[in-house]
Structure formats: structure tokens, C-alpha cells
């Protein structure tokens, strides 16, 4: 479950930076 949360966080950060 923790792995999924990390992936979601990374995706959100990338989208925000873009």
C-alpha cells in the first residue's frame, strides 16, 4: 500500500512541476 502512495506522490509532484 505504501508503494502506491509513493507513486501517487511522485506523479502529483511531476504534474505540479510541469
N, C-alpha and C positions, 0 to 999 in steps of 0.2 A: 504493500500500500504506500509505503514511504517513497518508493521509486517513482510511482505515478505522480505523487505530489511534486517531486523534484522536476520531473519532465514538464509538468504544467507550469511551474515557476519559471523554468528556463524559456519556455515558449512565450509566456506572458512578457518576460523581460525583453526578449528579442522583438516582439511585436511593438512594445513601447518604444524601444530604441529606434526601430525602423521609422 
